[in-house]
Amino acid sequence: MPVAIYSFSVQHPHSPAESVDLDLPDDLSAWAEAVIACGDSLRDMNSRFGPADEWSITVTDQARTPLFEIRCTSKHFDRR
């Protein structure tokens, strides 16, 4: 089965940008990996993800064409 290289780029305002390349069989596998990475990253961030923050992971193919993006945004409501 042929594989392709997918790049996973994570953006968070309180952490340096990071990118990981993985060999995966297809786009659906890349999507599944992004969802798993999203859950793992949010859990590992613990207190670094706060009110009014945004975190995202972007998946690109071998040509660096964006395929998917998952965003997690928090909002702090003023209670006054």
Contacts in CASP RR format, 6 or more apart in sequence:
PFRMAT RR
TARGET T0000
AUTHOR 0000-0000-0000
METHOD contacts of the structure
MODEL  1
MPVAIYSFSVQHPHSPAESVDLDLPDDLSAWAEAVIACGDSLRDMNSRFG
PADEWSITVTDQARTPLFEIRCTSKHFDRR
1 25 0 8 1.000
2 25 0 8 1.000
3 23 0 8 1.000
3 24 0 8 1.000
3 25 0 8 1.000
4 23 0 8 1.000
4 24 0 8 1.000
4 25 0 8 1.000
4 26 0 8 1.000
4 61 0 8 1.000
4 62 0 8 1.000
5 21 0 8 1.000
5 22 0 8 1.000
5 23 0 8 1.000
5 61 0 8 1.000
5 62 0 8 1.000
6 21 0 8 1.000
6 22 0 8 1.000
6 23 0 8 1.000
6 24 0 8 1.000
6 30 0 8 1.000
6 33 0 8 1.000
6 59 0 8 1.000
6 60 0 8 1.000
6 61 0 8 1.000
6 62 0 8 1.000
6 67 0 8 1.000
7 19 0 8 1.000
7 20 0 8 1.000
7 21 0 8 1.000
7 59 0 8 1.000
7 60 0 8 1.000
7 61 0 8 1.000
7 64 0 8 1.000
8 19 0 8 1.000
8 20 0 8 1.000
8 21 0 8 1.000
8 22 0 8 1.000
8 30 0 8 1.000
8 33 0 8 1.000
8 34 0 8 1.000
8 37 0 8 1.000
8 57 0 8 1.000
8 58 0 8 1.000
8 59 0 8 1.000
9 17 0 8 1.000
9 18 0 8 1.000
9 19 0 8 1.000
9 57 0 8 1.000
9 58 0 8 1.000
9 59 0 8 1.000
9 60 0 8 1.000
10 17 0 8 1.000
10 18 0 8 1.000
10 19 0 8 1.000
10 37 0 8 1.000
10 41 0 8 1.000
10 55 0 8 1.000
10 56 0 8 1.000
10 57 0 8 1.000
11 17 0 8 1.000
11 54 0 8 1.000
11 55 0 8 1.000
11 56 0 8 1.000
11 57 0 8 1.000
11 58 0 8 1.000
12 41 0 8 1.000
12 45 0 8 1.000
12 48 0 8 1.000
12 49 0 8 1.000
12 53 0 8 1.000
12 54 0 8 1.000
12 55 0 8 1.000
12 56 0 8 1.000
13 53 0 8 1.000
13 54 0 8 1.000
14 48 0 8 1.000
14 49 0 8 1.000
14 53 0 8 1.000
15 45 0 8 1.000
15 48 0 8 1.000
22 30 0 8 1.000
22 33 0 8 1.000
24 30 0 8 1.000
24 33 0 8 1.000
27 61 0 8 1.000
27 67 0 8 1.000
30 59 0 8 1.000
30 67 0 8 1.000
30 68 0 8 1.000
31 59 0 8 1.000
31 67 0 8 1.000
31 68 0 8 1.000
33 59 0 8 1.000
34 57 0 8 1.000
34 59 0 8 1.000
34 68 0 8 1.000
34 70 0 8 1.000
35 70 0 8 1.000
37 57 0 8 1.000
38 57 0 8 1.000
38 70 0 8 1.000
38 72 0 8 1.000
41 55 0 8 1.000
41 57 0 8 1.000
42 49 0 8 1.000
42 55 0 8 1.000
42 72 0 8 1.000
45 55 0 8 1.000
49 55 0 8 1.000
49 72 0 8 1.000
49 74 0 8 1.000
50 74 0 8 1.000
51 74 0 8 1.000
51 75 0 8 1.000
51 76 0 8 1.000
52 74 0 8 1.000
52 75 0 8 1.000
52 76 0 8 1.000
53 73 0 8 1.000
53 74 0 8 1.000
54 71 0 8 1.000
54 72 0 8 1.000
54 73 0 8 1.000
54 74 0 8 1.000
55 71 0 8 1.000
55 72 0 8 1.000
55 73 0 8 1.000
56 69 0 8 1.000
56 70 0 8 1.000
56 71 0 8 1.000
56 72 0 8 1.000
57 69 0 8 1.000
57 70 0 8 1.000
58 66 0 8 1.000
58 68 0 8 1.000
58 69 0 8 1.000
59 66 0 8 1.000
59 67 0 8 1.000
59 68 0 8 1.000
59 69 0 8 1.000
60 66 0 8 1.000
60 67 0 8 1.000
61 67 0 8 1.000
END
